[in-house]
Amino acid sequence: MAGKSKPKPLNVYLYIPNIIGYLRILMNCVAFAVCFVDKKLFSLLYFVSFVCDALDGWFARKFNQASTFGAVLDMVTDRVSTACLLVILSQVYRPGLVFLSLLALDISSHWLQMYSTFLVGKTSHKDVKDSSSWLFRLYYGNRMFMGYCCVSCEVLYITLFLLARKETESLIDVLVNTATASWIYLILLALLLFGWAIKQFVNVIQMKTAADACVLYDMNKKQ
């Protein structure tokens, strides 16, 4: 009996979610090319690219087109786009070290999580059901909660970029002035900051959990 034919590599490259991923990369390239020329166009393209992050996941589940390549493409696109925006914010706000530190935390925590996932044989970096942290399990286990945190984080960064009027804005001054301008702005900013803070805390938990998994793997190898 003839065995099942293996899918050609080209088929995986042309999965609908992966095509969306390529479009995201294109939109981000255009967005960052015009970011200092047209802030509104940048914000629109960046946000649409971010929204497509959820869209490609829906298509992957709908058409059974989930792939390791797609997962890696998705994460790399997310991390690189956020990193580029944080670098830009570090140049227009003082202290810029705040944004560079957030960049380092974001990259290191996700890289460690992805690496440790494959070390222990899991198929997805979002498989954290065995974690001892309830917040970590809630973050990756509840799409609505994770969506709120991610949207809050990205929208906060976009908003800060739109609010910057000169090259050396004081981050504290901009946040205070925005919050005191209107009670509506205060509520919106509070919601964004709350979601952003949770995501940063989850990043810390993720980095520690992933590091522990790597250490445990080393210990098991020596036994």
Protein Blocks (a to p, Z undefined) as FASTA:
>chain_A
ZZdddddfklmmmgmklmmmmmmmmmmmmmmmmmmmmmmlmmmmmmmmmmmmmmmmmmmm
mnopacfklmmmmmmmmmmmmmmmmmmmmmmpccfklmmmmmmmmmmmmmmmmmmmmmno
pabfklcklpcbfklmmmmmmmklmmmmmmmmmmmmmmmmmmpmbfbdcfklmmmmmmmm
pmklmmmmmmmmmmmmmmmmmmmmmmmmmmmmmmmmmmmmmZZ
